């Protein structure tokens, strides 16, 4: 995905307009529009402001994954997790641990019944 696509996704998830983001970042709405349409990319300062505003990494915005490549679902889960408030992150982590325990128990039951 491109920077513009990622920005469009973030705006859509928050039901936010390009004009609202532009106002928050103190830039022209047409500038945000050109980002979303992949006609321009922001300078470093604006890129950092966008990442901070949406609580995502610059790597996410630029669709860059250092080290081991994450698949699309892993990147999406990481982005969503990072955008949650701390308390929701804690709850999400606990729920994921419960899923792992349940999967392990189901697998064990299948092995016993086989």
VENGIKA-V971693 format. One record per helix or strand. SS is the DSSP state (alpha for helix, beta for strand). FROM is the first residue (numbers start at 1). LEN is the number of residues. If there is no record, write none. Layout:
ss=SS from=FROM len=LEN
ss=SS from=FROM len=LEN
//
This chain:
ss=alpha from=3 len=11
ss=alpha from=18 len=8
ss=alpha from=29 len=8
ss=alpha from=44 len=11
ss=alpha from=58 len=5
ss=alpha from=72 len=12
ss=alpha from=86 len=28
//
